[in-house]
């Protein structure tokens, strides 16, 4: 038989030590993209936060060094340096070279820990070009160095420190042969570290960038914990009442903290955490919270005559409209779905949160009747708007079933019916829409022109959204439905491309469209189906040759290559409508030559993403001005 059918013991590969991590890094940190790169920092910081949760640490310092390595220092107990009884090597070396090793198993060193599987430090070591750990403990400073996960020096005493001083310092440089991107982003780290500081009441976390030209430092320290977190998230909105509703308690070994405040928006912002780990898919703790919230408010509204006998109960969605809430639980043995820790499964967490919130929320409402009335009245208005939205949605469904042409009349659809091959361009204006319809490849490219700017969904309830003609056209064209009716399997195009003018108005329309998709169809972004087209800013002609430049830097580069003189004819495009179909095709729509930007979202900093949309699209002007002033340096300067 051919050797390709041979299958014996010699074909079974055994990966020893940390080889498995270097071979399949995605299994341990999610990806080798920028997201995975930053995850390395979180793993080391999580270990320091665990020391803080255990009561032994109140300061964590994170530094981005000039060579783009990272240093994390804490004033915890310092990692153990004595010999491990089984491995016969220093305990710190076990921590950095053995998977599933640490003080997080058995409940001895840590009652509560974010690092469930004990792989954090060893994974960071395995995926680093080099890593150095320094420990101050018992009057000595210990040091050990590793390269690509392998120990290269013994644990050595390199100096002395005061007996009262203690802590650990870890410095590492990611391996450029593993990561697609090895440059750390200060803002990405800033968002996650700020979140950690909110969730660990009283801890101080500093972040300093020491790279040349990027020098800056931020400090995060919140004595109010998650109450301050809610205030921070609501700062771009108008709070309906000044108080933060705060519930805290411990049931069956589960420590529960919940903070709530309603605002004048129509979107819910509930963020859940287990041992400081973000759980974007929720879990039992969120279920317990929602049960308690819905039952308590309905009981209060009935008891105080805000809901009559004939009135239907408020739904959880009605009560949560415009609510910002943080749910944080800490427990000894969390059961997550996978290493990514997306969803909590412990049944005791559900009961604990339900019990604590039910009791303390009931007490708060009775003590604060004015606040209770404001929330109940907003919920009742939301209930009526939801009923109106349901009627509008049902009417749309009936029309779709009865009409022969269910798709929007202005949609120029493609002939291929396989969503994997199909893409839809959402185009600003009839003029650009006409050019795009002529330019497109009719087999796989659909065109949907929009008239003007769509409704700002950040300031509208569901009934107004269903009544908006431009939004209805998009909902129908995409095929997925929105909100609770959303079904990704019905998506008609695997590329949704927003194509607007390369100016301020175009950027505003893109933001309005992205706000709608993020709020009502976020799965489209999560699964990578949303893109931004990049039309050129300039057309350069010289001796019958043509070049296109997508920004000022590219224009200058082209002019430097071809020479700067009067024989150059430079056209600055003011909009897509200025291009004829051939130009639009070859610059913006031809799959072989176009430039597309995929829209992505990071679940680990979802609260910051929500805040950004609210800041840009909400009613408050001052936070928007601050945001623009802070981020203007990243925009293109058009002179």
ZIDA-V850915 format. One record per pair of residues at least 12 apart in sequence whose ideal C-beta (glycine too) atoms are under 7 Angstrom apart, sorted by the first residue. I is the first residue (numbers start at 1). J is the second residue. D is the distance in Angstrom with one decimal. If there is no record, write none. Layout:
# ZIDA-V850915
{{I & J & D} {I & J & D}}
This chain:
# ZIDA-V850915
{{17 & 97 & 6.6} {17 & 149 & 6.9} {18 & 97 & 6.7} {18 & 122 & 6.2} {18 & 125 & 6.9} {18 & 126 & 3.7} {18 & 149 & 3.8} {21 & 123 & 5.4} {21 & 126 & 3.9} {21 & 127 & 6.5} {22 & 126 & 5.5} {22 & 127 & 6.8} {22 & 149 & 6.7} {22 & 178 & 6.8} {25 & 127 & 5.7} {25 & 178 & 5.8} {28 & 119 & 6.1} {28 & 123 & 4.7} {28 & 339 & 6.8} {29 & 123 & 6.4} {30 & 340 & 6.3} {32 & 178 & 5.7} {32 & 179 & 5.1} {32 & 180 & 5.6} {33 & 180 & 5.5} {33 & 181 & 6.4} {34 & 181 & 4.4} {34 & 185 & 6.9} {35 & 602 & 6.3} {36 & 179 & 6.8} {37 & 174 & 5.9} {37 & 179 & 5.1} {37 & 181 & 5.7} {37 & 182 & 6.5} {37 & 184 & 7.0} {38 & 184 & 6.8} {38 & 188 & 5.3} {38 & 189 & 6.3} {40 & 124 & 4.9} {40 & 127 & 6.5} {40 & 174 & 6.2} {41 & 62 & 6.8} {41 & 70 & 5.5} {41 & 189 & 6.1} {42 & 192 & 6.0} {43 & 120 & 3.6} {43 & 121 & 7.0} {43 & 123 & 6.5} {43 & 124 & 5.3} {44 & 72 & 4.6} {44 & 120 & 7.0} {44 & 121 & 6.8} {44 & 124 & 5.8} {44 & 170 & 5.2} {45 & 60 & 6.3} {45 & 62 & 6.5} {45 & 72 & 5.7} {45 & 193 & 7.0} {45 & 196 & 6.7} {46 & 114 & 4.7} {46 & 115 & 5.2} {46 & 120 & 6.0} {47 & 115 & 6.3} {47 & 120 & 6.0} {47 & 121 & 6.2} {48 & 60 & 4.6} {48 & 72 & 6.3} {48 & 74 & 3.8} {48 & 76 & 6.2} {49 & 114 & 6.4} {49 & 196 & 5.9} {49 & 200 & 5.8} {49 & 276 & 5.8} {50 & 110 & 5.4} {50 & 113 & 4.8} {50 & 114 & 6.3} {50 & 115 & 6.4} {51 & 74 & 6.0} {51 & 76 & 3.2} {51 & 77 & 6.5} {52 & 200 & 5.3} {52 & 203 & 4.8} {53 & 112 & 4.9} {53 & 200 & 6.7} {53 & 330 & 6.9} {54 & 110 & 5.5} {54 & 111 & 6.9} {56 & 76 & 4.9} {56 & 77 & 5.0} {57 & 74 & 5.0} {57 & 75 & 5.7} {57 & 76 & 3.8} {58 & 75 & 6.8} {58 & 202 & 6.5} {58 & 203 & 5.6} {58 & 204 & 6.4} {59 & 74 & 6.7} {59 & 75 & 4.8} {59 & 204 & 5.1} {60 & 72 & 6.9} {60 & 74 & 4.9} {60 & 203 & 6.8} {60 & 205 & 4.8} {61 & 73 & 4.5} {61 & 206 & 4.9} {62 & 189 & 6.8} {62 & 193 & 6.4} {62 & 206 & 6.8} {62 & 207 & 4.9} {63 & 208 & 5.0} {63 & 210 & 6.0} {64 & 184 & 5.2} {64 & 186 & 6.7} {64 & 209 & 4.7} {64 & 210 & 6.2} {64 & 211 & 6.1} {65 & 210 & 5.5} {66 & 210 & 5.5} {66 & 211 & 5.5} {66 & 212 & 6.4} {67 & 173 & 6.7} {68 & 182 & 6.4} {68 & 183 & 6.0} {68 & 184 & 6.3} {68 & 211 & 7.0} {69 & 171 & 5.8} {69 & 172 & 6.3} {69 & 173 & 3.9} {70 & 171 & 6.9} {70 & 172 & 5.9} {70 & 184 & 6.8} {71 & 169 & 6.4} {71 & 171 & 4.4} {72 & 170 & 5.1} {73 & 167 & 6.6} {73 & 169 & 4.4} {74 & 167 & 5.3} {74 & 168 & 5.8} {75 & 166 & 6.8} {75 & 167 & 4.3} {76 & 167 & 5.7} {76 & 168 & 6.3} {77 & 166 & 5.7} {78 & 135 & 4.6} {78 & 136 & 5.7} {78 & 137 & 3.6} {78 & 166 & 4.6} {78 & 167 & 5.6} {78 & 168 & 5.4} {79 & 92 & 4.5} {79 & 95 & 6.1} {79 & 135 & 5.3} {79 & 168 & 5.2} {80 & 92 & 6.5} {81 & 135 & 5.9} {81 & 137 & 6.2} {81 & 142 & 5.1} {81 & 155 & 6.3} {90 & 155 & 4.4} {92 & 133 & 6.1} {92 & 135 & 6.4} {92 & 144 & 6.6} {92 & 155 & 6.5} {93 & 144 & 6.4} {93 & 151 & 6.1} {93 & 155 & 6.3} {95 & 121 & 5.1} {96 & 121 & 5.3} {96 & 122 & 5.7} {96 & 125 & 4.6} {96 & 131 & 7.0} {96 & 133 & 6.4} {96 & 146 & 6.1} {97 & 122 & 6.1} {97 & 125 & 6.8} {97 & 149 & 6.8} {97 & 151 & 6.2} {98 & 122 & 6.1} {99 & 119 & 5.3} {99 & 122 & 5.4} {100 & 117 & 6.3} {100 & 118 & 5.0} {100 & 119 & 6.3} {101 & 118 & 5.8} {101 & 122 & 7.0} {102 & 118 & 3.8} {104 & 118 & 5.1} {105 & 118 & 6.2} {107 & 332 & 5.7} {111 & 332 & 5.5} {112 & 275 & 5.4} {112 & 330 & 4.6} {112 & 331 & 6.9} {112 & 332 & 6.4} {113 & 275 & 6.0} {114 & 275 & 4.4} {114 & 276 & 4.9} {114 & 277 & 4.7} {116 & 334 & 6.1} {116 & 336 & 6.1} {116 & 341 & 6.8} {117 & 339 & 5.9} {124 & 172 & 5.9} {125 & 146 & 5.3} {125 & 149 & 5.2} {126 & 149 & 3.8} {127 & 174 & 6.4} {127 & 175 & 5.7} {127 & 178 & 5.6} {128 & 172 & 4.2} {128 & 173 & 5.9} {128 & 174 & 5.8} {128 & 175 & 5.9} {129 & 148 & 6.8} {129 & 173 & 4.8} {129 & 174 & 6.8} {129 & 175 & 4.7} {129 & 176 & 6.9} {130 & 145 & 6.7} {130 & 146 & 6.8} {130 & 147 & 4.9} {130 & 173 & 5.7} {131 & 146 & 4.8} {131 & 170 & 6.9} {131 & 172 & 4.0} {132 & 145 & 5.0} {132 & 171 & 4.8} {133 & 168 & 6.9} {133 & 170 & 5.3} {134 & 169 & 4.4} {135 & 168 & 5.3} {136 & 161 & 4.6} {136 & 165 & 5.3} {136 & 166 & 5.6} {136 & 167 & 5.2} {137 & 166 & 5.5} {139 & 160 & 5.8} {139 & 161 & 6.3} {139 & 163 & 4.7} {140 & 157 & 5.0} {140 & 160 & 5.9} {140 & 161 & 6.9} {141 & 157 & 6.9} {141 & 158 & 5.5} {141 & 159 & 4.3} {141 & 160 & 6.6} {141 & 161 & 5.4} {142 & 155 & 5.6} {142 & 156 & 7.0} {142 & 157 & 5.9} {143 & 156 & 5.7} {143 & 158 & 4.6} {148 & 175 & 6.5} {186 & 209 & 4.9} {186 & 214 & 6.8} {186 & 216 & 6.6} {189 & 207 & 5.9} {190 & 207 & 5.8} {190 & 218 & 5.7} {191 & 605 & 4.4} {191 & 608 & 4.5} {192 & 604 & 6.3} {192 & 605 & 6.1} {193 & 205 & 5.0} {193 & 207 & 5.4} {193 & 220 & 6.0} {194 & 220 & 4.9} {195 & 607 & 6.7} {196 & 276 & 6.1} {197 & 220 & 3.6} {197 & 221 & 6.4} {197 & 222 & 5.6} {198 & 222 & 5.4} {198 & 225 & 6.5} {198 & 226 & 6.1} {198 & 228 & 6.3} {198 & 229 & 3.8} {199 & 226 & 6.6} {199 & 273 & 5.8} {199 & 276 & 4.7} {199 & 328 & 5.8} {200 & 276 & 6.3} {201 & 222 & 6.9} {201 & 223 & 6.7} {201 & 225 & 3.3} {202 & 223 & 5.9} {204 & 219 & 6.7} {204 & 221 & 4.2} {205 & 220 & 4.7} {206 & 219 & 4.9} {226 & 257 & 5.6} {226 & 259 & 4.4} {226 & 326 & 4.3} {226 & 328 & 5.7} {227 & 244 & 4.6} {227 & 246 & 5.6} {227 & 259 & 4.9} {229 & 259 & 6.8} {229 & 326 & 5.2} {230 & 244 & 5.5} {230 & 259 & 4.6} {230 & 261 & 5.1} {230 & 324 & 5.3} {230 & 326 & 5.9} {231 & 244 & 6.7} {233 & 269 & 6.2} {233 & 324 & 5.0} {233 & 607 & 5.9} {233 & 611 & 5.7} {234 & 261 & 5.8} {234 & 263 & 5.3} {234 & 324 & 5.2} {235 & 623 & 6.0} {236 & 611 & 6.5} {236 & 614 & 4.5} {236 & 615 & 4.4} {236 & 618 & 5.1} {236 & 620 & 5.1} {236 & 623 & 4.2} {237 & 263 & 3.8} {237 & 264 & 6.3} {237 & 265 & 5.3} {237 & 614 & 6.0} {237 & 618 & 5.9} {237 & 620 & 6.8} {238 & 263 & 6.0} {238 & 264 & 4.4} {238 & 619 & 6.8} {239 & 261 & 5.7} {239 & 263 & 5.3} {240 & 262 & 4.6} {240 & 263 & 6.2} {240 & 264 & 6.4} {240 & 374 & 5.2} {240 & 378 & 6.7} {241 & 371 & 4.5} {241 & 374 & 5.7} {243 & 368 & 6.7} {243 & 371 & 6.2} {244 & 259 & 5.4} {244 & 261 & 5.2} {245 & 259 & 7.0} {245 & 260 & 4.2} {245 & 261 & 6.7} {245 & 361 & 6.8} {245 & 364 & 5.5} {246 & 259 & 5.2} {247 & 356 & 5.4} {247 & 357 & 5.1} {247 & 360 & 4.0} {247 & 361 & 6.2} {249 & 356 & 3.9} {249 & 360 & 6.9} {251 & 351 & 6.8} {251 & 352 & 3.9} {251 & 355 & 5.1} {251 & 356 & 6.2} {252 & 348 & 5.1} {252 & 351 & 7.0} {252 & 352 & 5.9} {253 & 331 & 6.3} {253 & 332 & 6.2} {254 & 329 & 5.8} {254 & 331 & 4.7} {254 & 348 & 5.7} {254 & 349 & 5.6} {254 & 352 & 3.7} {255 & 329 & 6.6} {255 & 330 & 4.3} {256 & 329 & 5.5} {256 & 352 & 5.3} {256 & 353 & 5.3} {256 & 356 & 4.3} {257 & 328 & 4.5} {258 & 289 & 6.4} {258 & 325 & 6.8} {258 & 326 & 7.0} {258 & 327 & 5.4} {258 & 357 & 5.6} {259 & 325 & 6.8} {259 & 326 & 4.9} {260 & 323 & 6.3} {260 & 325 & 4.7} {261 & 324 & 5.6} {262 & 322 & 5.1} {262 & 323 & 5.1} {262 & 375 & 5.6} {262 & 378 & 6.5} {263 & 322 & 5.1} {263 & 324 & 6.4} {264 & 322 & 6.3} {265 & 322 & 4.9} {265 & 458 & 6.8} {265 & 614 & 6.8} {265 & 618 & 6.8} {266 & 321 & 5.8} {266 & 322 & 6.0} {266 & 460 & 6.7} {266 & 461 & 5.0} {267 & 519 & 6.0} {268 & 320 & 4.4} {268 & 321 & 6.5} {268 & 323 & 5.5} {269 & 324 & 4.5} {269 & 610 & 5.2} {270 & 286 & 7.0} {270 & 320 & 6.9} {270 & 325 & 4.6} {270 & 327 & 6.9} {271 & 326 & 5.6} {271 & 606 & 6.8} {271 & 607 & 5.0} {272 & 285 & 5.9} {272 & 286 & 5.0} {272 & 327 & 4.4} {273 & 328 & 4.6} {274 & 329 & 5.6} {274 & 334 & 5.2} {274 & 344 & 5.1} {275 & 330 & 5.4} {275 & 334 & 6.1} {277 & 341 & 4.8} {278 & 604 & 5.6} {279 & 341 & 6.6} {279 & 342 & 6.3} {279 & 343 & 5.9} {279 & 344 & 5.5} {280 & 342 & 6.0} {280 & 603 & 4.1} {280 & 606 & 5.9} {281 & 342 & 4.3} {281 & 343 & 4.0} {282 & 343 & 6.2} {283 & 343 & 4.4} {283 & 344 & 3.1} {283 & 345 & 6.3} {284 & 344 & 5.4} {284 & 345 & 6.3} {284 & 346 & 5.7} {284 & 347 & 6.0} {284 & 349 & 4.6} {284 & 350 & 3.9} {285 & 327 & 5.6} {285 & 329 & 4.8} {285 & 344 & 5.5} {285 & 349 & 4.4} {285 & 350 & 6.7} {285 & 353 & 5.0} {286 & 327 & 6.1} {287 & 350 & 5.3} {288 & 349 & 6.6} {288 & 350 & 3.9} {288 & 351 & 6.6} {288 & 352 & 6.9} {288 & 353 & 3.5} {288 & 354 & 3.9} {289 & 327 & 5.1} {289 & 353 & 5.0} {289 & 357 & 5.8} {290 & 316 & 5.1} {291 & 354 & 5.3} {292 & 353 & 6.9} {292 & 354 & 4.7} {292 & 357 & 3.8} {292 & 358 & 4.3} {292 & 361 & 6.6} {293 & 316 & 6.5} {293 & 319 & 5.9} {293 & 357 & 6.7} {294 & 316 & 4.3} {294 & 319 & 6.2} {295 & 358 & 6.8} {296 & 358 & 5.6} {296 & 361 & 4.8} {296 & 362 & 5.5} {297 & 314 & 6.2} {297 & 319 & 5.0} {297 & 376 & 6.6} {297 & 379 & 6.8} {298 & 313 & 5.0} {298 & 314 & 5.6} {300 & 365 & 4.9} {300 & 372 & 5.9} {301 & 314 & 6.6} {301 & 376 & 4.9} {306 & 373 & 6.9} {306 & 376 & 4.6} {314 & 379 & 4.9} {314 & 383 & 5.9} {315 & 383 & 7.0} {317 & 386 & 7.0} {318 & 379 & 4.5} {318 & 382 & 4.4} {318 & 383 & 4.5} {318 & 386 & 6.5} {319 & 379 & 4.8} {321 & 378 & 6.7} {321 & 379 & 6.9} {321 & 382 & 4.2} {322 & 378 & 6.4} {327 & 353 & 6.7} {329 & 349 & 5.4} {329 & 352 & 7.0} {329 & 353 & 6.5} {331 & 346 & 6.4} {331 & 349 & 6.3} {334 & 346 & 6.2} {385 & 461 & 4.3} {385 & 462 & 6.4} {385 & 463 & 4.8} {386 & 462 & 6.2} {388 & 463 & 4.0} {389 & 462 & 3.8} {389 & 463 & 4.1} {389 & 466 & 5.3} {392 & 463 & 6.2} {392 & 466 & 3.9} {392 & 467 & 6.1} {393 & 466 & 5.8} {396 & 472 & 6.9} {406 & 476 & 6.8} {407 & 476 & 6.1} {407 & 477 & 6.4} {408 & 448 & 6.8} {408 & 473 & 4.0} {408 & 476 & 5.6} {408 & 477 & 5.9} {410 & 448 & 6.8} {410 & 449 & 5.9} {410 & 473 & 6.9} {411 & 446 & 6.5} {411 & 448 & 5.0} {411 & 477 & 5.3} {412 & 437 & 4.7} {412 & 446 & 6.3} {412 & 447 & 4.4} {413 & 446 & 4.8} {414 & 442 & 6.3} {414 & 443 & 6.1} {414 & 444 & 5.3} {414 & 445 & 5.6} {414 & 446 & 4.6} {415 & 442 & 6.1} {415 & 443 & 5.3} {416 & 443 & 5.3} {416 & 444 & 5.2} {419 & 491 & 5.7} {419 & 492 & 5.6} {419 & 493 & 5.9} {419 & 494 & 5.1} {420 & 494 & 5.2} {421 & 444 & 5.2} {422 & 444 & 5.6} {422 & 446 & 6.7} {422 & 492 & 6.6} {422 & 493 & 4.5} {422 & 494 & 6.6} {423 & 444 & 6.4} {423 & 445 & 5.7} {423 & 493 & 5.4} {423 & 495 & 3.5} {423 & 497 & 5.9} {424 & 446 & 4.3} {424 & 448 & 6.0} {424 & 477 & 6.3} {424 & 493 & 4.3} {424 & 496 & 5.7} {424 & 497 & 6.9} {425 & 445 & 6.6} {425 & 447 & 5.1} {425 & 497 & 5.0} {425 & 499 & 4.9} {426 & 448 & 5.5} {426 & 450 & 6.4} {426 & 474 & 6.9} {426 & 496 & 6.9} {426 & 497 & 7.0} {426 & 498 & 5.1} {426 & 499 & 6.7} {426 & 513 & 6.4} {427 & 447 & 6.0} {427 & 448 & 6.9} {427 & 449 & 4.9} {427 & 450 & 6.9} {427 & 499 & 5.1} {428 & 450 & 6.2} {428 & 500 & 4.3} {428 & 501 & 6.1} {428 & 506 & 6.3} {428 & 509 & 5.4} {429 & 449 & 6.5} {429 & 577 & 6.4} {430 & 449 & 5.5} {430 & 451 & 6.9} {431 & 577 & 3.6} {432 & 575 & 6.9} {432 & 576 & 3.6} {432 & 577 & 4.8} {433 & 447 & 6.0} {433 & 449 & 2.7} {435 & 576 & 6.7} {435 & 577 & 6.7} {435 & 579 & 6.2} {435 & 580 & 6.8} {435 & 581 & 5.0} {435 & 584 & 5.0} {436 & 584 & 6.3} {436 & 589 & 7.0} {438 & 581 & 3.9} {439 & 581 & 3.9} {439 & 584 & 4.6} {439 & 585 & 4.0} {439 & 589 & 5.6} {440 & 589 & 6.3} {445 & 589 & 6.8} {446 & 493 & 6.6} {448 & 473 & 6.4} {448 & 474 & 6.9} {448 & 477 & 5.4} {450 & 470 & 5.0} {451 & 470 & 6.6} {453 & 508 & 6.8} {453 & 509 & 5.7} {453 & 512 & 5.8} {454 & 468 & 6.8} {454 & 470 & 4.6} {454 & 471 & 5.8} {454 & 512 & 5.2} {454 & 513 & 6.5} {454 & 516 & 6.6} {455 & 468 & 4.4} {455 & 471 & 6.0} {456 & 512 & 6.0} {456 & 515 & 7.0} {456 & 617 & 5.6} {457 & 515 & 5.8} {457 & 516 & 4.9} {457 & 519 & 5.5} {457 & 520 & 6.9} {458 & 515 & 5.7} {458 & 613 & 6.5} {458 & 614 & 6.6} {458 & 617 & 3.8} {458 & 618 & 5.7} {459 & 619 & 6.8} {462 & 483 & 6.8} {471 & 516 & 6.4} {478 & 491 & 6.3} {478 & 492 & 6.3} {479 & 491 & 6.0} {479 & 492 & 4.2} {480 & 521 & 6.4} {482 & 520 & 4.1} {482 & 521 & 5.8} {483 & 520 & 5.3} {486 & 521 & 6.0} {486 & 523 & 6.6} {488 & 523 & 5.2} {488 & 527 & 6.8} {491 & 529 & 6.9} {494 & 529 & 5.8} {495 & 529 & 6.6} {495 & 531 & 6.0} {496 & 524 & 6.4} {496 & 529 & 5.5} {496 & 530 & 5.1} {496 & 531 & 6.8} {497 & 531 & 4.7} {497 & 533 & 5.2} {497 & 596 & 6.6} {498 & 510 & 5.4} {498 & 513 & 5.3} {498 & 532 & 5.4} {498 & 533 & 6.6} {499 & 533 & 3.8} {499 & 576 & 6.8} {499 & 588 & 6.6} {501 & 575 & 4.2} {501 & 576 & 5.7} {502 & 535 & 5.3} {502 & 537 & 5.3} {502 & 573 & 6.9} {503 & 574 & 7.0} {510 & 532 & 6.3} {511 & 616 & 6.0} {511 & 617 & 6.9} {514 & 599 & 6.7} {515 & 613 & 5.5} {515 & 617 & 5.2} {517 & 530 & 6.0} {518 & 613 & 6.2} {525 & 599 & 5.4} {525 & 600 & 7.0} {525 & 601 & 5.1} {526 & 601 & 6.4} {528 & 598 & 5.8} {530 & 599 & 4.3} {531 & 596 & 4.5} {531 & 597 & 6.3} {531 & 598 & 5.5} {531 & 599 & 6.6} {532 & 597 & 4.4} {532 & 599 & 6.5} {533 & 588 & 5.4} {533 & 596 & 6.3} {534 & 550 & 5.7} {534 & 595 & 4.1} {534 & 596 & 6.8} {534 & 597 & 6.3} {535 & 573 & 7.0} {535 & 576 & 5.8} {535 & 587 & 6.4} {535 & 588 & 4.7} {536 & 548 & 3.9} {536 & 549 & 6.1} {536 & 550 & 5.2} {536 & 573 & 6.5} {536 & 587 & 5.0} {537 & 549 & 6.1} {537 & 550 & 6.2} {537 & 551 & 6.2} {537 & 572 & 6.6} {537 & 573 & 6.1} {538 & 555 & 5.0} {538 & 570 & 5.9} {538 & 571 & 6.7} {538 & 572 & 5.8} {539 & 571 & 4.3} {539 & 573 & 6.8} {540 & 558 & 5.7} {540 & 568 & 6.2} {540 & 570 & 5.4} {541 & 569 & 4.2} {542 & 562 & 5.6} {542 & 567 & 5.7} {542 & 568 & 5.2} {543 & 567 & 7.0} {548 & 587 & 5.1} {550 & 595 & 6.4} {551 & 636 & 6.0} {552 & 636 & 6.9} {615 & 627 & 5.0}}
